[in-house]
């Protein structure tokens, strides 16, 4: 983990991080629903 003193990531980086977490969450959600079904 970077120290809090480091500057925030540029918008492009931030967008990629948000997209990655959304994809990860979607995959997990799909996995969970298929497991239940």
mmCIF file as Biopython writes it, N, C-alpha, C and O atoms, coordinates in Angstrom:
data_model
#
loop_
_atom_site.group_PDB
_atom_site.id
_atom_site.type_symbol
_atom_site.label_atom_id
_atom_site.label_alt_id
_atom_site.label_comp_id
_atom_site.label_asym_id
_atom_site.label_entity_id
_atom_site.label_seq_id
_atom_site.pdbx_PDB_ins_code
_atom_site.Cartn_x
_atom_site.Cartn_y
_atom_site.Cartn_z
_atom_site.occupancy
_atom_site.B_iso_or_equiv
_atom_site.auth_seq_id
_atom_site.auth_asym_id
_atom_site.pdbx_PDB_model_num
ATOM 1   N N  . UNK A ? 1  ? 0.865   -1.205  0.000   1.0 0.0 1  A 1 
ATOM 2   C CA . UNK A ? 1  ? 0.000   0.000   0.000   1.0 0.0 1  A 1 
ATOM 3   C C  . UNK A ? 1  ? 0.889   1.238   0.000   1.0 0.0 1  A 1 
ATOM 4   O O  . UNK A ? 1  ? 1.820   1.336   0.800   1.0 0.0 1  A 1 
ATOM 5   N N  . UNK A ? 2  ? 0.605   2.185   -0.894  1.0 0.0 2  A 1 
ATOM 6   C CA . UNK A ? 2  ? 1.386   3.431   -0.899  1.0 0.0 2  A 1 
ATOM 7   C C  . UNK A ? 2  ? 1.055   4.280   0.320   1.0 0.0 2  A 1 
ATOM 8   O O  . UNK A ? 2  ? -0.036  4.180   0.881   1.0 0.0 2  A 1 
ATOM 9   N N  . UNK A ? 3  ? 1.993   5.102   0.718   1.0 0.0 3  A 1 
ATOM 10  C CA . UNK A ? 3  ? 1.746   5.953   1.886   1.0 0.0 3  A 1 
ATOM 11  C C  . UNK A ? 3  ? 0.714   7.023   1.531   1.0 0.0 3  A 1 
ATOM 12  O O  . UNK A ? 3  ? 0.591   7.393   0.363   1.0 0.0 3  A 1 
ATOM 13  N N  . UNK A ? 4  ? -0.030  7.528   2.524   1.0 0.0 4  A 1 
ATOM 14  C CA . UNK A ? 4  ? -1.059  8.547   2.260   1.0 0.0 4  A 1 
ATOM 15  C C  . UNK A ? 4  ? -0.482  9.819   1.664   1.0 0.0 4  A 1 
ATOM 16  O O  . UNK A ? 4  ? -1.224  10.616  1.091   1.0 0.0 4  A 1 
ATOM 17  N N  . UNK A ? 5  ? 0.834   10.031  1.783   1.0 0.0 5  A 1 
ATOM 18  C CA . UNK A ? 5  ? 1.453   11.257  1.271   1.0 0.0 5  A 1 
ATOM 19  C C  . UNK A ? 5  ? 1.553   11.240  -0.248  1.0 0.0 5  A 1 
ATOM 20  O O  . UNK A ? 5  ? 1.719   12.294  -0.862  1.0 0.0 5  A 1 
ATOM 21  N N  . UNK A ? 6  ? 1.455   10.064  -0.868  1.0 0.0 6  A 1 
ATOM 22  C CA . UNK A ? 6  ? 1.577   10.001  -2.325  1.0 0.0 6  A 1 
ATOM 23  C C  . UNK A ? 6  ? 0.381   10.676  -2.985  1.0 0.0 6  A 1 
ATOM 24  O O  . UNK A ? 6  ? -0.711  10.716  -2.420  1.0 0.0 6  A 1 
ATOM 25  N N  . UNK A ? 7  ? 0.599   11.204  -4.183  1.0 0.0 7  A 1 
ATOM 26  C CA . UNK A ? 7  ? -0.489  11.892  -4.894  1.0 0.0 7  A 1 
ATOM 27  C C  . UNK A ? 7  ? -1.497  10.867  -5.404  1.0 0.0 7  A 1 
ATOM 28  O O  . UNK A ? 7  ? -1.134  9.719   -5.657  1.0 0.0 7  A 1 
ATOM 29  N N  . UNK A ? 8  ? -2.750  11.265  -5.558  1.0 0.0 8  A 1 
ATOM 30  C CA . UNK A ? 8  ? -3.776  10.343  -6.070  1.0 0.0 8  A 1 
ATOM 31  C C  . UNK A ? 8  ? -3.465  9.969   -7.514  1.0 0.0 8  A 1 
ATOM 32  O O  . UNK A ? 8  ? -2.790  10.723  -8.215  1.0 0.0 8  A 1 
ATOM 33  N N  . UNK A ? 9  ? -3.949  8.811   -7.968  1.0 0.0 9  A 1 
ATOM 34  C CA . UNK A ? 9  ? -3.647  8.383   -9.343  1.0 0.0 9  A 1 
ATOM 35  C C  . UNK A ? 9  ? -4.329  9.295   -10.351 1.0 0.0 9  A 1 
ATOM 36  O O  . UNK A ? 9  ? -5.364  9.884   -10.042 1.0 0.0 9  A 1 
ATOM 37  N N  . UNK A ? 10 ? -3.769  9.424   -11.553 1.0 0.0 10 A 1 
ATOM 38  C CA . UNK A ? 10 ? -4.406  10.245  -12.590 1.0 0.0 10 A 1 
ATOM 39  C C  . UNK A ? 10 ? -5.767  9.676   -12.972 1.0 0.0 10 A 1 
ATOM 40  O O  . UNK A ? 10 ? -6.030  8.494   -12.746 1.0 0.0 10 A 1 
ATOM 41  N N  . UNK A ? 11 ? -6.640  10.510  -13.552 1.0 0.0 11 A 1 
ATOM 42  C CA . UNK A ? 11 ? -8.008  10.063  -13.906 1.0 0.0 11 A 1 
ATOM 43  C C  . UNK A ? 11 ? -8.014  8.768   -14.714 1.0 0.0 11 A 1 
ATOM 44  O O  . UNK A ? 11 ? -8.841  7.892   -14.462 1.0 0.0 11 A 1 
ATOM 45  N N  . UNK A ? 12 ? -7.107  8.633   -15.677 1.0 0.0 12 A 1 
ATOM 46  C CA . UNK A ? 12 ? -7.099  7.415   -16.510 1.0 0.0 12 A 1 
ATOM 47  C C  . UNK A ? 12 ? -6.887  6.199   -15.622 1.0 0.0 12 A 1 
ATOM 48  O O  . UNK A ? 12 ? -7.569  5.185   -15.771 1.0 0.0 12 A 1 
ATOM 49  N N  . UNK A ? 13 ? -5.948  6.303   -14.708 1.0 0.0 13 A 1 
ATOM 50  C CA . UNK A ? 13 ? -5.657  5.194   -13.798 1.0 0.0 13 A 1 
ATOM 51  C C  . UNK A ? 13 ? -6.873  4.913   -12.926 1.0 0.0 13 A 1 
ATOM 52  O O  . UNK A ? 13 ? -7.272  3.763   -12.750 1.0 0.0 13 A 1 
ATOM 53  N N  . UNK A ? 14 ? -7.449  5.968   -12.388 1.0 0.0 14 A 1 
ATOM 54  C CA . UNK A ? 14 ? -8.607  5.821   -11.503 1.0 0.0 14 A 1 
ATOM 55  C C  . UNK A ? 14 ? -9.744  5.126   -12.249 1.0 0.0 14 A 1 
ATOM 56  O O  . UNK A ? 14 ? -10.400 4.237   -11.706 1.0 0.0 14 A 1 
ATOM 57  N N  . UNK A ? 15 ? -9.970  5.536   -13.489 1.0 0.0 15 A 1 
ATOM 58  C CA . UNK A ? 15 ? -11.046 4.932   -14.278 1.0 0.0 15 A 1 
ATOM 59  C C  . UNK A ? 15 ? -10.793 3.436   -14.450 1.0 0.0 15 A 1 
ATOM 60  O O  . UNK A ? 15 ? -11.715 2.626   -14.354 1.0 0.0 15 A 1 
ATOM 61  N N  . UNK A ? 16 ? -9.535  3.080   -14.705 1.0 0.0 16 A 1 
ATOM 62  C CA . UNK A ? 16 ? -9.202  1.666   -14.897 1.0 0.0 16 A 1 
ATOM 63  C C  . UNK A ? 16 ? -9.446  0.886   -13.612 1.0 0.0 16 A 1 
ATOM 64  O O  . UNK A ? 16 ? -9.950  -0.237  -13.648 1.0 0.0 16 A 1 
ATOM 65  N N  . UNK A ? 17 ? -9.088  1.486   -12.472 1.0 0.0 17 A 1 
ATOM 66  C CA . UNK A ? 17 ? -9.280  0.813   -11.178 1.0 0.0 17 A 1 
ATOM 67  C C  . UNK A ? 17 ? -10.775 0.592   -10.930 1.0 0.0 17 A 1 
ATOM 68  O O  . UNK A ? 17 ? -11.192 -0.495  -10.529 1.0 0.0 17 A 1 
ATOM 69  N N  . UNK A ? 18 ? -11.577 1.636   -11.172 1.0 0.0 18 A 1 
ATOM 70  C CA . UNK A ? 18 ? -13.023 1.521   -10.947 1.0 0.0 18 A 1 
ATOM 71  C C  . UNK A ? 18 ? -13.609 0.453   -11.871 1.0 0.0 18 A 1 
ATOM 72  O O  . UNK A ? 18 ? -14.416 -0.370  -11.439 1.0 0.0 18 A 1 
ATOM 73  N N  . UNK A ? 19 ? -13.207 0.466   -13.127 1.0 0.0 19 A 1 
ATOM 74  C CA . UNK A ? 19 ? -13.719 -0.526  -14.085 1.0 0.0 19 A 1 
ATOM 75  C C  . UNK A ? 19 ? -13.348 -1.938  -13.645 1.0 0.0 19 A 1 
ATOM 76  O O  . UNK A ? 19 ? -14.169 -2.853  -13.709 1.0 0.0 19 A 1 
ATOM 77  N N  . UNK A ? 20 ? -12.104 -2.105  -13.198 1.0 0.0 20 A 1 
ATOM 78  C CA . UNK A ? 20 ? -11.648 -3.427  -12.770 1.0 0.0 20 A 1 
ATOM 79  C C  . UNK A ? 20 ? -12.477 -3.919  -11.581 1.0 0.0 20 A 1 
ATOM 80  O O  . UNK A ? 20 ? -12.877 -5.082  -11.541 1.0 0.0 20 A 1 
ATOM 81  N N  . UNK A ? 21 ? -12.735 -3.030  -10.611 1.0 0.0 21 A 1 
ATOM 82  C CA . UNK A ? 21 ? -13.504 -3.481  -9.446  1.0 0.0 21 A 1 
ATOM 83  C C  . UNK A ? 21 ? -14.944 -3.793  -9.848  1.0 0.0 21 A 1 
ATOM 84  O O  . UNK A ? 21 ? -15.544 -4.733  -9.327  1.0 0.0 21 A 1 
ATOM 85  N N  . UNK A ? 22 ? -15.498 -3.014  -10.768 1.0 0.0 22 A 1 
ATOM 86  C CA . UNK A ? 22 ? -16.875 -3.292  -11.208 1.0 0.0 22 A 1 
ATOM 87  C C  . UNK A ? 22 ? -16.941 -4.659  -11.883 1.0 0.0 22 A 1 
ATOM 88  O O  . UNK A ? 22 ? -17.860 -5.437  -11.632 1.0 0.0 22 A 1 
ATOM 89  N N  . UNK A ? 23 ? -15.960 -4.948  -12.743 1.0 0.0 23 A 1 
ATOM 90  C CA . UNK A ? 23 ? -15.939 -6.242  -13.434 1.0 0.0 23 A 1 
ATOM 91  C C  . UNK A ? 23 ? -15.791 -7.366  -12.416 1.0 0.0 23 A 1 
ATOM 92  O O  . UNK A ? 23 ? -16.477 -8.385  -12.503 1.0 0.0 23 A 1 
ATOM 93  N N  . UNK A ? 24 ? -14.893 -7.178  -11.453 1.0 0.0 24 A 1 
ATOM 94  C CA . UNK A ? 24 ? -14.692 -8.201  -10.424 1.0 0.0 24 A 1 
ATOM 95  C C  . UNK A ? 24 ? -15.963 -8.446  -9.632  1.0 0.0 24 A 1 
ATOM 96  O O  . UNK A ? 24 ? -16.325 -9.590  -9.356  1.0 0.0 24 A 1 
ATOM 97  N N  . UNK A ? 25 ? -16.643 -7.357  -9.266  1.0 0.0 25 A 1 
ATOM 98  C CA . UNK A ? 25 ? -17.884 -7.502  -8.497  1.0 0.0 25 A 1 
ATOM 99  C C  . UNK A ? 25 ? -18.938 -8.225  -9.328  1.0 0.0 25 A 1 
ATOM 100 O O  . UNK A ? 25 ? -19.646 -9.091  -8.817  1.0 0.0 25 A 1 
ATOM 101 N N  . UNK A ? 26 ? -19.044 -7.872  -10.612 1.0 0.0 26 A 1 
ATOM 102 C CA . UNK A ? 26 ? -20.038 -8.511  -11.482 1.0 0.0 26 A 1 
ATOM 103 C C  . UNK A ? 26 ? -19.767 -10.004 -11.598 1.0 0.0 26 A 1 
ATOM 104 O O  . UNK A ? 26 ? -20.687 -10.816 -11.507 1.0 0.0 26 A 1 
ATOM 105 N N  . UNK A ? 27 ? -18.505 -10.362 -11.797 1.0 0.0 27 A 1 
ATOM 106 C CA . UNK A ? 27 ? -18.155 -11.785 -11.930 1.0 0.0 27 A 1 
ATOM 107 C C  . UNK A ? 27 ? -18.509 -12.526 -10.634 1.0 0.0 27 A 1 
ATOM 108 O O  . UNK A ? 27 ? -19.074 -13.619 -10.666 1.0 0.0 27 A 1 
ATOM 109 N N  . UNK A ? 28 ? -18.170 -11.917 -9.504  1.0 0.0 28 A 1 
ATOM 110 C CA . UNK A ? 28 ? -18.490 -12.554 -8.215  1.0 0.0 28 A 1 
ATOM 111 C C  . UNK A ? 28 ? -19.995 -12.721 -8.074  1.0 0.0 28 A 1 
ATOM 112 O O  . UNK A ? 28 ? -20.466 -13.770 -7.634  1.0 0.0 28 A 1 
ATOM 113 N N  . UNK A ? 29 ? -20.760 -11.683 -8.448  1.0 0.0 29 A 1 
ATOM 114 C CA . UNK A ? 29 ? -22.215 -11.735 -8.328  1.0 0.0 29 A 1 
ATOM 115 C C  . UNK A ? 29 ? -22.784 -12.850 -9.202  1.0 0.0 29 A 1 
ATOM 116 O O  . UNK A ? 29 ? -23.663 -13.600 -8.778  1.0 0.0 29 A 1 
ATOM 117 N N  . UNK A ? 30 ? -22.269 -12.949 -10.431 1.0 0.0 30 A 1 
ATOM 118 C CA . UNK A ? 30 ? -22.725 -14.014 -11.339 1.0 0.0 30 A 1 
ATOM 119 C C  . UNK A ? 30 ? -22.390 -15.380 -10.745 1.0 0.0 30 A 1 
ATOM 120 O O  . UNK A ? 30 ? -23.231 -16.279 -10.733 1.0 0.0 30 A 1 
ATOM 121 N N  . UNK A ? 31 ? -21.156 -15.533 -10.252 1.0 0.0 31 A 1 
ATOM 122 C CA . UNK A ? 31 ? -20.747 -16.813 -9.659  1.0 0.0 31 A 1 
ATOM 123 C C  . UNK A ? 31 ? -21.693 -17.187 -8.523  1.0 0.0 31 A 1 
ATOM 124 O O  . UNK A ? 31 ? -22.124 -18.336 -8.425  1.0 0.0 31 A 1 
ATOM 125 N N  . UNK A ? 32 ? -22.015 -16.228 -7.674  1.0 0.0 32 A 1 
ATOM 126 C CA . UNK A ? 32 ? -22.883 -16.508 -6.516  1.0 0.0 32 A 1 
ATOM 127 C C  . UNK A ? 32 ? -24.284 -16.889 -6.988  1.0 0.0 32 A 1 
ATOM 128 O O  . UNK A ? 32 ? -24.879 -17.824 -6.450  1.0 0.0 32 A 1 
ATOM 129 N N  . UNK A ? 33 ? -24.819 -16.187 -7.979  1.0 0.0 33 A 1 
ATOM 130 C CA . UNK A ? 33 ? -26.184 -16.512 -8.408  1.0 0.0 33 A 1 
ATOM 131 C C  . UNK A ? 33 ? -26.214 -17.890 -9.062  1.0 0.0 33 A 1 
ATOM 132 O O  . UNK A ? 33 ? -27.165 -18.645 -8.856  1.0 0.0 33 A 1 
ATOM 133 N N  . UNK A ? 34 ? -25.199 -18.228 -9.839  1.0 0.0 34 A 1 
ATOM 134 C CA . UNK A ? 34 ? -25.187 -19.551 -10.481 1.0 0.0 34 A 1 
ATOM 135 C C  . UNK A ? 34 ? -25.031 -20.644 -9.431  1.0 0.0 34 A 1 
ATOM 136 O O  . UNK A ? 34 ? -25.611 -21.721 -9.567  1.0 0.0 34 A 1 
ATOM 137 N N  . UNK A ? 35 ? -24.254 -20.376 -8.385  1.0 0.0 35 A 1 
ATOM 138 C CA . UNK A ? 35 ? -24.081 -21.372 -7.315  1.0 0.0 35 A 1 
ATOM 139 C C  . UNK A ? 35 ? -25.418 -21.648 -6.646  1.0 0.0 35 A 1 
ATOM 140 O O  . UNK A ? 35 ? -25.723 -22.795 -6.318  1.0 0.0 35 A 1 
ATOM 141 N N  . UNK A ? 36 ? -26.217 -20.607 -6.441  1.0 0.0 36 A 1 
ATOM 142 C CA . UNK A ? 36 ? -27.515 -20.783 -5.772  1.0 0.0 36 A 1 
ATOM 143 C C  . UNK A ? 36 ? -28.469 -21.541 -6.687  1.0 0.0 36 A 1 
ATOM 144 O O  . UNK A ? 36 ? -29.248 -22.374 -6.225  1.0 0.0 36 A 1 
ATOM 145 N N  . UNK A ? 37 ? -28.407 -21.254 -7.983  1.0 0.0 37 A 1 
ATOM 146 C CA . UNK A ? 37 ? -29.330 -21.874 -8.917  1.0 0.0 37 A 1 
ATOM 147 C C  . UNK A ? 37 ? -28.914 -23.300 -9.154  1.0 0.0 37 A 1 
ATOM 148 O O  . UNK A ? 37 ? -29.563 -24.014 -9.918  1.0 0.0 37 A 1 
#
